[in-house]
Amino acid sequence: MRTIQQGVLLAAVVGAVQCGGAERTSVTPSTPRSLDFAPEPDGRKEPRLALVIGNAAYAEGPLANPVNDAHLMEQTLKGLDFEVIRHDNANQRTMREALREFSDRIKGGVALFYYAGHGIEVSGANYMVPVGVKITRREDVKIEAVPVEDVLQSVRGRPSRLNVVILDACRNDPFTRSFRSGSGGLGTMDAPKGTLIAYATAPGTVAADGNGDNGTYTQALSQAMQLQGIRIEDVFAQVREQVFRETNGLQQTWEASSMWPGAFYFKGKPVAVAECPQGSALQGGKCVRTEVSVTCPAGTQWNGTQCVAAVVCPTGTRFLEGTGCVANVVQPAQPVQPPPVPQPSPVPVPPPPRPPVPAVVPTPVVSDPGASFRAANLVWQKEPAPNQMNWESAKSYCQGLTLAGGGWRLPSKDELLALYATKSSGTASFPGMDAGYYWSSSAVSGSSGYAWGVDFYNGGAGDDGVGSHHRVRCVR
């Protein structure tokens, strides 16, 4: 795993029509632990600056949605406290001057660049195509187009703690058709240190342009950015699931490099949610009993709304749930009754004969009625925990689970990886197992306060702080 240094750069490369081109190598995302840039400040605003460019009015291959997508991104970012610089149908000089202004105005905080329009890959380098250029030969690209590297240079060395670069430029362009060995769209980028690259669709596949004025990916990205308390990596996971669903699986987003445990939220940090003990649920801001009994940790007891330190009541009193120690109710002594007078026994009368009893066929006993499934030589909880939770709570949840006879525990990292392997080979069914990060019981050796988990989107193992909240599925 690679450590993310100060001035982290996130490059999200997204597509709108088609990403064709030469064969490319995929990079599987992972979840690194180390994070060297400063966390988002609490209780104060930090600067947020964005440059948004949408190019559509090309003489060759005009596009329908880039300007609309740029306007939607501008509105979204302004609603998220970004100061936005926007240019529509920019020529080469306008784009270069806009990049210079953008770089000069970065004063810290978060800097974001968004471009929608044609993009070209030539000799392994990616270029954005301005409006008003004429490209007929490969040599024209370096003269007429703007390199993506210029965007990276505009934010490199600036005081921003986080830089976000979004290139909606994976379109089937008309320029490379005249090249003998040219390829349409952008290629994979050799990301510099601390960079993440995300494509709206895998290279060489078709991306949906949407049914309205905006592309499918841009609409999903705008909606996910505005969700309360969603980390930046979870924003892309939300977009990935929505695009896959809306295109009936025809478009699948693709990522390279690394994501990290939460460091930036587009719209506020998550609100803390109370973790209720087993047998209760959060209702109206407090835990309410939902089962006959509530399982509290050792040394505590249920007081009607939460588990509290066990109370030892004085002699003559007892603990009443929701009230505390109350006096015992003494029942009055019952009067002694005289022994009954013996009565003569009646003469027994034989009972009438009974009709024959039909044979009863025993009903088979089902020991595990649909509460689990078997995979990787283990029995797994069929439905995962309803809420995400930290590592200690995840272990306690599994140990206290009484489903189908109990005996549950949090799986190890190797057991989760074995379960994902059966998923990828198509040999097991995964009820309720959505693409996300699941806790394991394996602590990180030599790193106090961190534990391993497995991402069920790509099968990668990564570690995170034990205080982070992730998904939980128990095993036995």
C-alpha positions in Angstrom: 0.0 0.0 0.0 1.1 3.5 -0.8 1.0 6.4 1.7 -1.0 9.4 0.5 1.1 12.6 1.0 0.1 16.2 1.6 -1.5 17.8 -1.4 -3.4 14.6 -2.4 -4.7 14.6 -6.0 -7.9 12.8 -7.0 -8.4 12.5 -10.7 -11.8 11.2 -11.7 -11.9 10.5 -15.5 -15.4 9.9 -16.7 -17.0 9.0 -20.1 -20.1 10.0 -21.9 -20.4 8.2 -25.2 -17.7 5.7 -25.9 -14.1 5.0 -24.8 -12.3 3.1 -27.5 -8.6 2.6 -27.9 -5.6 0.4 -27.5 -5.4 -2.4 -25.0 -4.9 -1.1 -21.4 -4.0 -2.7 -18.1 -6.5 -2.5 -15.2 -5.4 -1.6 -11.7 -7.5 -3.0 -8.8 -8.4 -0.4 -6.1 -7.3 -1.0 -2.5 -7.8 0.8 0.8 -4.6 2.2 2.3 -4.4 3.1 6.0 -1.8 5.9 6.1 -3.0 9.4 5.5 -0.4 12.2 5.8 -2.5 15.2 4.8 -4.5 17.2 7.4 -8.1 16.1 8.1 -11.0 18.4 7.3 -11.2 21.2 9.9 -14.0 21.0 12.4 -16.2 24.0 13.2 -14.8 26.3 10.5 -15.1 26.8 6.8 -12.1 26.0 4.6 -11.6 27.5 1.1 -13.2 25.5 -1.8 -12.3 26.6 -5.3 -13.5 25.0 -8.6 -12.8 25.6 -12.3 -15.5 24.1 -14.6 -15.1 24.0 -18.4 -17.7 22.6 -20.9 -16.8 22.3 -24.6 -19.5 21.3 -27.1 -19.5 23.6 -30.2 -16.9 21.8 -32.2 -16.8 22.2 -36.0 -16.0 18.5 -36.2 -18.1 16.2 -34.0 -20.2 18.7 -32.0 -21.5 17.3 -28.7 -24.9 17.6 -27.0 -24.3 17.5 -23.2 -20.9 18.9 -22.1 -22.2 22.5 -21.6 -25.3 21.2 -19.7 -23.1 18.9 -17.6 -20.8 21.8 -16.8 -23.7 24.0 -15.7 -25.1 21.2 -13.5 -21.7 20.7 -11.9 -21.4 24.5 -11.3 -24.8 24.5 -9.6 -23.9 21.5 -7.5 -20.6 22.8 -6.4 -21.9 26.3 -5.5 -24.5 24.5 -3.3 -21.5 22.8 -1.6 -19.7 26.1 -0.7 -17.4 26.1 -3.7 -16.4 29.3 -5.4 -16.7 28.4 -9.1 -15.0 29.8 -12.2 -16.9 28.6 -15.4 -16.1 28.8 -19.1 -18.3 27.4 -21.9 -16.9 26.5 -25.4 -13.4 27.7 -24.5 -10.7 28.0 -27.1 -7.1 27.1 -26.4 -6.0 30.6 -25.1 -9.1 30.8 -22.8 -8.4 27.3 -21.3 -4.7 28.1 -20.6 -5.6 31.5 -19.1 -8.3 29.9 -17.0 -5.8 27.3 -15.7 -3.4 30.1 -14.7 -6.1 32.0 -12.9 -7.2 28.8 -11.2 -3.7 28.1 -9.9 -3.2 31.7 -8.7 -6.4 31.7 -6.7 -5.8 28.5 -4.8 -5.3 29.6 -1.2 -5.6 26.3 0.6 -8.5 23.9 1.4 -9.9 22.0 -1.6 -9.3 22.8 -5.3 -11.5 21.0 -8.0 -11.2 21.0 -11.8 -14.0 19.7 -14.0 -13.8 19.4 -17.9 -16.4 18.0 -20.2 -15.7 17.7 -23.9 -13.6 15.9 -26.5 -10.4 14.2 -25.3 -7.6 12.5 -27.3 -4.8 10.0 -26.4 -1.6 10.4 -28.5 1.6 8.4 -27.7 0.4 7.6 -24.2 -0.4 11.2 -23.3 -4.0 12.6 -22.8 -5.2 15.9 -24.2 -8.3 18.1 -23.9 -9.6 19.5 -27.2 -10.5 23.3 -27.2 -13.2 24.7 -29.4 -12.1 26.2 -32.7 -9.1 24.0 -33.5 -8.4 22.0 -36.6 -6.7 18.7 -36.1 -6.0 16.5 -39.1 -2.7 14.9 -38.2 -1.2 13.4 -35.1 1.3 16.2 -35.0 -1.5 18.8 -34.7 -2.6 17.5 -31.3 0.5 18.8 -29.4 0.1 22.2 -31.0 -3.7 22.7 -30.8 -4.9 20.7 -27.7 -4.2 21.3 -24.0 -2.4 18.4 -22.2 -4.0 17.0 -19.1 -0.6 17.3 -17.5 -1.1 21.1 -17.5 -4.0 20.6 -15.1 -1.8 18.5 -12.8 0.9 21.2 -13.0 -1.7 23.9 -12.1 -2.4 22.3 -8.7 1.0 20.8 -8.0 2.8 22.6 -5.2 -0.2 24.8 -4.3 -1.3 25.1 -0.6 -4.5 23.1 -1.1 -4.8 20.0 1.1 -6.9 18.1 -1.5 -7.1 18.5 -5.3 -9.9 16.9 -7.4 -9.6 16.7 -11.2 -12.7 15.4 -13.1 -12.3 14.8 -16.8 -15.6 14.0 -18.6 -13.6 13.5 -21.8 -13.9 9.8 -22.7 -15.9 10.4 -25.9 -15.6 8.9 -29.4 -13.9 11.9 -31.1 -13.8 12.5 -34.9 -10.1 13.7 -34.9 -8.3 10.4 -34.5 -10.2 8.7 -37.4 -7.6 10.2 -39.8 -4.7 8.8 -37.8 -3.2 5.6 -39.0 -3.0 4.1 -35.5 -5.0 6.6 -33.5 -7.5 5.7 -30.8 -10.7 7.5 -29.7 -11.2 8.8 -26.2 -8.7 9.1 -23.3 -6.3 6.4 -22.2 -5.3 5.2 -18.8 -3.1 7.7 -16.9 0.1 7.0 -15.0 -1.1 8.6 -11.9 1.6 10.5 -9.8 2.0 9.8 -6.2 -1.2 10.4 -4.2 -3.5 10.4 -7.3 -6.6 8.4 -7.9 -8.1 8.0 -11.4 -11.7 6.9 -11.9 -13.4 6.3 -15.2 -17.2 6.4 -15.7 -16.8 3.2 -17.7 -14.1 0.7 -18.4 -11.7 1.6 -21.3 -13.0 0.4 -24.6 -16.7 0.2 -23.6 -19.8 2.3 -24.2 -21.0 4.9 -21.6 -24.6 6.0 -21.5 -25.3 9.6 -22.5 -28.5 9.8 -20.4 -32.1 10.3 -21.5 -32.3 14.0 -20.8 -29.9 17.0 -20.9 -27.2 15.4 -18.8 -25.1 12.2 -19.0 -25.9 9.3 -16.7 -22.6 9.6 -14.8 -22.8 13.3 -14.3 -26.4 13.1 -13.0 -25.3 10.3 -10.6 -22.2 12.3 -9.5 -24.2 15.4 -8.8 -26.7 13.5 -6.6 -24.1 11.6 -4.7 -22.1 14.8 -3.9 -25.1 16.2 -2.2 -25.7 13.3 0.2 -25.1 14.3 3.9 -22.0 12.8 5.5 -20.7 10.7 2.6 -17.0 10.3 2.3 -15.4 11.1 -1.1 -14.6 7.4 -1.8 -18.2 6.4 -0.9 -19.5 9.1 -3.3 -17.8 7.2 -6.2 -19.1 3.9 -4.8 -22.7 5.4 -4.8 -22.2 6.6 -8.4 -20.9 3.2 -9.4 -23.9 1.4 -8.1 -26.4 3.9 -9.6 -24.9 3.9 -13.1 -24.7 0.1 -13.2 -28.4 -0.1 -12.1 -29.7 2.6 -14.5 -27.9 1.1 -17.5 -28.9 -2.4 -16.7 -25.3 -3.4 -16.2 -24.1 -2.2 -19.6 -21.9 0.5 -18.0 -19.6 -0.3 -15.1 -17.3 2.4 -13.7 -13.6 1.7 -13.3 -11.0 2.9 -10.9 -7.2 2.9 -10.8 -4.7 3.7 -8.0 -5.9 3.9 -4.4 -8.7 5.3 -2.2 -8.2 6.1 1.4 -10.3 6.0 4.6 -12.5 9.1 4.9 -10.8 12.5 4.7 -13.2 14.8 2.8 -17.0 15.2 2.8 -18.7 17.2 0.0 -21.7 17.9 2.3 -20.9 17.8 6.0 -19.6 15.0 8.2 -21.9 12.1 9.3 -24.1 12.6 12.3 -23.3 10.2 15.1 -25.9 7.4 15.5 -26.4 5.6 18.7 -25.5 1.9 18.7 -28.3 0.0 20.4 -27.7 -3.3 22.2 -29.0 -6.6 20.7 -32.8 -6.9 21.3 -33.4 -3.1 20.9 -33.6 -0.6 18.1 -33.2 3.2 17.7 -36.6 4.9 17.7 -37.1 8.7 18.2 -33.4 9.2 19.2 -33.3 6.5 21.9 -33.0 2.7 22.1 -36.3 0.9 22.5 -36.7 -2.8 23.4 -37.9 -4.8 20.4 -37.5 -8.3 21.8 -38.4 -10.2 25.0 -34.9 -9.5 26.5 -32.1 -7.1 25.7 -28.5 -8.4 25.7 -26.2 -6.0 27.6 -22.4 -6.3 28.1 -21.1 -7.9 31.3 -21.5 -5.7 34.4 -24.4 -3.7 32.9 -28.1 -4.0 32.8 -31.0 -2.6 30.7 -32.8 0.4 32.3 -35.5 0.8 29.6 -33.5 3.0 27.2 -29.9 1.9 27.4 -27.4 -0.4 29.0 -26.1 1.1 32.3 -23.8 0.0 35.1 -25.4 -2.8 37.0 -27.3 -1.6 40.1 -27.1 -3.6 43.4 -30.4 -2.9 45.2 -30.5 -2.8 49.1 -32.1 -5.7 51.0 -35.9 -5.6 50.7 -35.8 -3.9 47.3 -35.6 -5.0 43.7 -34.6 -3.5 40.4 -37.5 -2.5 38.1 -36.7 -1.7 34.5 -37.2 2.0 33.7 -37.6 2.9 37.4 -34.7 1.7 39.5 -34.8 0.0 43.0 -38.3 -0.3 44.4 -39.6 -1.9 47.6 -40.6 -5.5 47.5 -44.3 -6.1 47.8 -45.0 -8.3 50.8 -47.9 -10.6 50.3 -50.2 -11.0 53.4 -50.1 -14.4 55.1 -52.8 -16.7 54.0 -55.0 -18.2 56.8 -54.4 -21.9 57.7 -57.1 -24.0 56.2 -58.3 -27.2 58.2 -57.5 -30.4 56.5 -60.4 -31.7 54.2 -62.7 -34.4 55.6 -62.1 -37.6 53.8 -65.0 -38.7 51.5 -65.8 -42.2 50.5 -64.4 -43.2 47.2 -67.0 -43.6 44.4 -67.3 -47.0 42.7 -65.2 -46.8 39.6 -67.1 -47.1 36.3 -65.1 -48.4 33.3 -64.8 -45.8 30.6 -66.4 -46.5 27.2 -64.0 -48.0 24.5 -62.0 -45.4 22.6 -61.8 -45.3 18.8 -58.5 -46.3 17.3 -56.0 -43.4 17.1 -54.5 -42.9 13.6 -50.7 -43.1 13.3 -49.0 -39.7 13.5 -46.3 -39.0 10.9 -43.5 -37.0 12.6 -42.7 -33.6 11.1 -39.0 -33.2 10.2 -37.1 -30.6 12.4 -35.5 -27.7 10.4 -32.6 -26.5 12.5 -31.6 -23.5 10.3 -34.7 -22.2 8.5 -33.2 -19.8 6.0 -31.1 -17.8 8.5 -27.8 -18.6 6.9 -26.0 -19.9 3.8 -22.9 -22.1 3.3 -19.9 -20.9 1.3 -16.1 -21.4 1.6 -16.7 -24.3 4.0 -18.4 -22.0 6.5 -21.9 -21.0 7.6 -22.6 -17.3 6.9 -25.3 -15.0 8.3 -27.8 -14.7 5.5 -28.6 -11.0 6.1 -25.8 -8.7 7.2 -26.1 -6.3 10.2 -28.7 -3.6 9.5 -26.3 -0.8 10.5 -22.6 -0.1 9.9 -20.5 0.0 13.1 -17.0 0.3 14.4 -14.6 -2.7 14.8 -15.3 -3.4 18.6 -19.0 -3.1 18.1 -18.8 -5.5 15.1 -17.1 -8.2 17.2 -19.6 -7.8 20.0 -22.5 -7.9 17.6 -21.4 -11.2 16.2 -20.6 -12.8 19.6 -24.1 -11.8 20.9 -26.0 -12.9 17.8 -28.5 -15.6 18.9 -29.8 -16.3 15.3 -30.3 -20.0 14.5 -28.7 -21.2 17.8 -25.9 -18.7 18.2 -22.2 -19.5 18.0 -21.5 -16.6 15.6 -18.2 -14.6 15.3 -16.6 -12.0 13.1 -14.8 -13.7 10.2 -11.1 -13.4 9.7 -9.5 -11.5 6.8 -8.6 -14.8 5.0 -12.2 -16.1 5.5 -13.6 -13.0 3.8 -11.2 -13.3 1.0 -12.1 -16.9 0.5 -15.8 -15.9 0.5 -15.1 -13.2 -2.2 -13.2 -15.9 -4.3 -16.3 -18.0 -4.4 -18.3 -15.0 -5.5 -16.0 -14.2 -8.3 -16.0 -17.8 -9.5 -19.8 -17.9 -9.5 -20.0 -20.9 -7.1 -22.0 -19.2 -4.3 -25.0 -17.1 -3.8 -24.6 -13.8 -1.9 -27.9 -12.7 -0.4 -27.7 -9.1 0.7 -24.0 -8.8 0.1 -23.7 -5.4 -1.6 -20.4 -4.0 -3.0 -18.8 -2.5 0.1 -16.1 -2.7 2.8 -16.7 -5.5 5.5 -14.9 -5.7 8.8 -12.8 -8.8 9.7 -11.6 -10.0 13.1 -8.0 -9.6 12.0 -6.1 -6.8 13.7 -3.2 -5.2 11.9 0.1 -6.5 13.3 2.3 -3.8 14.7 -0.2 -1.0 14.2 -2.4 -0.4 17.2 -5.8 0.9 16.5 -6.2 -0.6 13.0 -7.9 -3.8 11.7 -8.3 -5.5 8.3 -11.4 -5.6 6.1 -12.3 -6.7 2.6 -13.9 -4.6 -0.2 -16.6 -6.8 -1.9 -16.6 -4.6 -5.0 -13.1 -5.7 -6.1 -11.9 -8.3 -3.5 -9.1 -6.2 -2.2 -8.0 -6.3 1.5 -7.4 -3.0 3.2 -7.0 -1.7 6.8 -8.7 1.1 8.6 -9.0 2.7 12.0 -11.0 0.6 14.4 -13.3 3.7 15.1 -14.5 3.8 11.5 -17.9 2.4 10.6 -18.2 -0.4 8.0 -20.5 -3.3 7.1 -20.7 -6.5 9.2 -21.6 -10.1 8.3 -21.1 -12.9 10.9 -19.9 -16.5 10.4 -19.7 -19.7 12.4 
